[in-house]
């Protein structure tokens, strides 16, 4: 997943094309009837007075305050509230960037996105979800245009001033919760029906995957916890958000009968350069280890040398988040090493911090002593489970190795995690990011669709929270996407409750900071090997 700086401004050096994995999502059309009773997160706004007055909207306060070095010096604080996850009546608000104009725009329809792309804008990401219909707690955000720049405003006085200054009001784009309004207690959602699965790898589940109330544990159930990208949290020197999440899991491990924890990658932003990030990540994961909760972590692109920044001591110039573009790369690593497709396989710092010897119940690894590709096992309710952790955009020889692992464990229910698999719209990605090896679609065609004991796939990197269900050979494979930069006001964790008798899986996205759940629950059914 992108760092907060890269999400907005790293595009200036062309890093988006190389490091993105970005996707536009078609919005929903239902009325926003429940927005006033759902959990929202702040959307911050800063304005660049030297660039025609264009602005930056972001859910991440660190990105807002850190954007001053790029000219966004007029910090207006909280602009409004939005949902961090998809839901009924909400539309994805997609961020686009035009490097030629150094201009951002936030759009909600596929037609708008297509038109913007035709004049030089590139999709960055889905930043948040917002209603397209007004309600008692919302304000109408208008999009303004002046020359080549765009601006957002909802306050009537500000809108009038912009018109007087020559800006054209393009009308209402979306709605946000009005700053200062109270969030009502979220009603208990009901489980959604399992989507009809198809024989081909097309999306079968709505991307509006979310949470719900805690599922009561019985003797037939156990829980899995899944941590999405925590890269922005390791920038927090107090380590508060990350520790909050893991402490919540430990406190609730009996409630949800947690047996295993997954981390789908981008544990740090660029911990190989800023070692404090790795130190904080280790302190957080050590909480799980000390509590007896086994875990496995995927290595994301931000955990490798492919991603770096110049905001640390000893760094010079600016090359964007693609470290190969940073002028200091040849000095630090040598010119021959400064290729993103080489740097993405350089994981020494991560491996030193999280050595394979420290992982519990490891059965094997592709490279001896390295946790880029490895597998572990655990049992739950007299069922055997194998967790297969694979590198980002894996090499062909790694996929061949993985096939052998799965084939030689037919009595195990296999869980696969890799940093990038699903796009934000729940489709299986066909991209290797421009600097990886094989795409997620290759992984599906050559591994996931071939073995009926593969049951679950987890990923992060892009989008928000989504899921899909496939039936490649009559067997059901359920895939989950979880991706959120988190921060001081929102740090989600997905809890899966798996019934080993019926095969029913219920997914809930929890917000430990607010002690609430987000979105609506999803339910799927798989066949459990007993």
N, C-alpha and C positions, 0 to 999 in steps of 0.2 A: 504494500500500500504506500501511497505517497506520504511524505512528511508534511507538516503544516506549511512549511515554507514552500516546498515543491508544489503543493496543491495549487498555490496561487501564483507564485512568482518564479519558480525554477524553470518555467517554460521559456524564459528569456534566452536560454542557451540551447533550446531544442530538446530539453530533457523529456518532455512529455511523450514525444514519439518513441523514444527509446525505453522509457521506464514506466509507462502508464498502465495499460490494461484497462482502458476507459470505455464506458458504454453509455449511450443515451437510452432512456427508458420511456416507453409510451405511457402517458399519464392515465390515471383512472378517471371515471366520470361521475361517480356517485356523489350525492350531496354530503357536505361535511357536517353531519348531524352530531357527531360525537367529539369534535375537536376540542370543545370547551371542557370536556371531562377527561381528557387524556394527558399524559405526561409530556411536557414539551421541554426543549432545551433552548438556551439563548442563541440568537443570531446577532452577531456584532457587526458594526459598520464603521469603516474608516474611509476618508475621502482624500484624494490626491489633488490638491489645488494647483499643482504645477502641470498636470496632465488634463487640463480642461475641466477639472472638477469631477472626474469619474470616481467611482467608489468600489470598495471591496466588501462583500458580505461573506461572513464565515461563522461557523459554529464554534471555532476554536479560538479562544481568547488570546492564546500565544501567537497565533498567526496574525491576529488583528494588531496587537501591540508591536509585534516584530516587523510589521510591514512598513514602519516609518523609514527604514533605510532605503526603501524603494520609492519614497515620496508620498506615501499615504500617512500624512502627519496629522490630519484632522480626525482625531478619534472621537466618534459620536457615541460610543458605548453600545448598550443593548438596543438593537433596532426593533426586535420583536421576538416571539417564540415560535418554534417550529417542531415538528415531530422528527426524531432521529431515525424512525423506522417507518416502513410503508404501512398503510392501513386503509380501511374502507373510507371513501370520501376524500382521500389525500392524493395529491399528484406529486411525482418527483420533480424537484426544482434542480435543473441541470446547469452547472457552471460551464461557460465557454470562455476562451481567451483568444485574442487576436494579437500575435506578437508584433505585427507591423505597427499597430496603433497603441500597443501596451494597454489594451482595454479589455474589461470583463463584461459579460452579460449573463443574466440568469433567466432561463426560459423553461416553459412548462409543456410545450407541445412539440410533436415530431416535425410539424410543418415549420414552426419557428426555428427549430434547430437546423433543419435542412437549409432554410433561407440564410441563416447566419453562417453556416459552413461554406455556402457559395460565395461569400464575400470575405473569406479568410479566417473565420473563427474556427477553433478546434475544441472539441469536447474535452473537458477536464474530468468531471465527475458529477454524480448526483450528490449534491451537498446536503439536502434535507428534504422533508416532505411537508407540503402545505395544502390547505384546502383551496379550492377555486370558487367557493361560494361563501358569502358572508355569514356571520353568526354573531351572537351577542358579545363574544369576547375578542373579536378580530378587528384588524385594521386592513384596509385595501392598499396594497403596495402598487404604485404606479411606476411604469418604466418610462424614462425620459431619454431623449436623443438630442445631441447637439454636435454637428459636424460628424466626426468619427467616434465620438464617445457616448457612453451610456451611463445612466445614473438611476438610482432608486429612491423613492420618497413616498411617505404616506401622510405626513402632517400637512394640513391644508395651507398653513402659512408658508412652509417650505416649498410646496408645489407652486403656489402663486409666485413666489420669488424666482423660482427656476424659469417659469414661463416668461416673467419680466426680463430675465437675463438671456432670453433667446432659445431656451430649451423647448422641445416639442414633447407634449404629453402623449405617449403612445397608449395610454389606458391602463386598466388594472391587469397586472400579471398574475398575482396570487394574493393570498391573505396570510397574515401572521397573527399570532396572539398579541394583543395589545400589551406593551410593557407595563408591568405592575399588576396585571390581573391575576387573581388567585386561581391556582389549578385545583379543580374539584377532585374529590376522590374518584378514582377510576372504577367504573362498574365491573363486576366479575364477568369476563367474556365467556362465551360458550365455544366449545371446540368446533373447529371447521371440519367439514367432511374431507376424507382423503380424496385427492384428485385422481381421476381415472388415468391409469398408467397406459403407456403405449409401448409398442415393440421397438420403436426407434428412439434415438436419444434426443427427443424434443422435449421442451419444458412441459411438465405435467402438473406442476404445483404453482400456485400464485406466488409472486415474489413478495407478497405482503405477509411474510413469515414474522411472527412475533412471539409474544409470550402468553400469559394467562395465569390463572391461579395455580398454586402448588398442587401437584397431583399427589393424592394420598398414597403412601407407600404400603405395599402389601408384601407377603412372602414371595410373590412372583415377580416383583419389580426390583430394579436397581437404577441408579442414576449415573449419567455422564455429564461432566461440566466441560464447556468449550469456551476458551478465552479468545476473543478476536484480537486484531492488531493492537498492541500496547505501545507502539513506538513513541507517541506523543507523551505518554505517561512517564516514560523514563527520562524525559527532559525535566520533569519536576524534581528538584533537588531534595525535597522532603519525601519524595516517593509516596505521597499520600494516596493518590488515586489507585495505583497498582496494589499497594498494601491493603487498601480498603476492600478491593475485590477478593483477594485471596483470603483475607481474614473472614470475609462473609462466607466464603465457601467452606472454610474450616468450621465456622460456627453452625453452619447448616448441613454439614455432611451427613448427619444422622437423619435429619428431616427428609432429605432427598435420597438417602441411601447411596451416596456417591461412592463409586468404586474406582473411578479413573478420571483424570483431567487431561484435556487436550489443549494445546496452544498452537494456533494455525499460522504462526509466523509473524515477522516484523515485530519481534519482541522489543527491539530498540530502533532508534532512528538511524544512527550511524555509530554504534557502540565501538566499532573497531578503531575509530578516531577519537571519540570521546569516551574513554574507558569508564567514566562515572556512570554512564548509562547501563553498561553491562553489570557494574557493581550493584546498581539499584535493582536491575532485573533479577539478578541472582538472589538478592535479599528477599524479594517477593516470592520467587519460586521455592526458596528454602522453607518458607512458611508451610507450603504444601507437604514438602518432604518430612518436616518435623512432625506434622500432624498425621503421617502415615498414609497420605493420599498419593498414590503413584501417578506420574504424569509423563507426557512425551511432548516435545516441542518441535515444530517444523521450522526450518530456516527460511526466512523470507528474504527478498532482495535487499531490504534495509539492514539485514543482519550480515550482509556480505560486503566486500569492498567495492561492489558495483555502485554503491550509494555513499556519498559523502558531501560535506559542505565546507565552506571556508570560514565558518564562524567559530573556529577554535584556535588556540594558540599555535603558532607555527605555520598556519595555512595562509596562502597568498592567492590573490586573484579571485575570480568567480567563474566557476564552470557549471553552475547549476548542480542539481542533485546527482547527475551522472558524473561520478567522480573521474571517469576517463577524460572528461572535458575540462577538469580543473587544471590550471597551469602548474600547480604544484605536483600533480600526479607523477610526471616523469622524474622529478627530483626525489620524491619519496620512494617510488616503487620501481623506477626505470621505465624508459619509453616503451619497451617491448611488452610490459605488463599492462599498459594503460589501454586496454580494450575491454569493453563492458562484458563481452562474452567470456573473457578470461576471469575478470574480477568477480563475476557472480558465482564462480566456483571456489573463490578464495575465502574460506570460512575459519581460518586459524584462531582468530580472537574469540569467536563464539564457542569453538570447540574447547579452548583452554578454560573458558568460564564455566561451560557446561560439559564436562568430559563424559564420554560414554560410560565410563566406570561408575559414574554417579547416578546413572539411570537404573531403575529397578527392573529386574527380571528380563534383561536383554537376551534375546535368542540369537541374534546375529546382526551383522552390518555389511554393507557393500564394500566399504573400505575399513579395514581393521582399525579400531580405536577412534573412528569418527562418527558423529551423530548426524551427518547429512542424510544418510539413508540407513535405517535400522528398523528392527522389529522387536516388540515386547509382547508379553502375554499376561492375561489375568483371567480369573474365573468369577462367575456371578451366578448364584442360584443353580449350581451344578451344570452351567454351560461354559464352554471355553471360548475365549475371545483373543484375537491377535490384532495388535495395533501396528500397522505398517506406515512408517513415516518416510516420505519421499521428498527429494530435492525439488526446487522450483523448476518448472519446464524441463523435465528430466532427460538425461541422456539415454540413447537407445539401449546401451548396455546395462543401465540401471533398471530400465523397464524389464529387460530380459531376466535380470536377477530377481526382480519383484515377482515375476511370473512363477519362478521356481519356488519362492517362499510360499506363495499362495497355494500352488499345486501340491506341495508336500505337506500341507496342513488342512486336509479336507474336512477334518472334524472340528475346525475352529471357525467361528463367525468372524470374518475379517473386517476391520475398520481401516480405511485409508485416509491419511491426511497429507495434504500438500498445499503450499501457500496459495497457488492460483489454480482454480478448476472451474468454478461457476462465474459467469458475468453477473452484473447487477440485476439483469432481467431473468435470472435463473437458467439461462442457456449455458451449455457447455462451451467454453471458449475455444476458438480455433487459432488463437494467437500464441506465439512463444515470447511475446513481449518485445520482439525485435533483437534480442540478444541472448535468448535462451536456446535450448535445443528443440525438444519436441513439445507440441501444444497439448493442452488438456484433452482435446478431441483425440489425439493420438493415444493418450493414456487410456481413454475410454475404449477406443477401438481395439487396442492391443492387450489390455489388462482387465479393466473393470468389467467389460461386457463379456469376458471369456470364462469367468469362474463363478459358479452359482454360490460359493461360500463368501463372496464379497457382498457385504450387506449395507455398509454406510461409508460415505465419502464426505470429508470436511475440508473447507478452504476459507481463505480470507482475501486480502489484497485489494479488492475493489467492490463498489456497490455498497449495500447495507446488509440487511438480513433477508435471506431468501431460501427456498428449498425446491426440490424437484424429485420426481419418482420415475424411474425407468424400469422396463421389463425387457432386458436384452434377449433372454432365452427362457422366458417364462418366470424367472426369478426376479424379485423386486430389489432394486438398489435405490436407496434414498440418499440424496446429496444435500448438504447444508452449506450455505454461505453465511459467514458472520464477519462483518468488517465495520469497525467504528474506531476512530482515533481516540475516543474517550476523552477524559480530561477532568477538571476539578468538579464538574457538575453532572457528569454522566459517564458511567463506566460499565457497560453491559456485560452480562455473562449468560450464555445459553445453557439451559438445563434440559437434558433429555431423560425422560423416564421411560424405561424399556421393560415391557412385560414379557418375561421369557417363556410364558406359557402360551399367550395369545399372539405374540409378535407385535403387539401394538406399541407404537412409539409416539409419545406426546412431547412436543417441544415448547419450551417456555423461555422467553428472554426476560431476564430480571435486571432491575436497576438497583444495585445494592445501596447506592448513595441515598436514594429516596425511599427505599424499601417498597418499591412498586414493581409492576410488570409492564412491559411495553407491547403494544399491538394485540393481536389475537393469537391463540394457540394453533398449532398445526398438528394433525394426527396422520400417521402413516402406519402401514402394516407390512411387516416382513416375515419371512419364514425363519424361525430360529432353529439352528442345528443343535440337537440335544444329545 
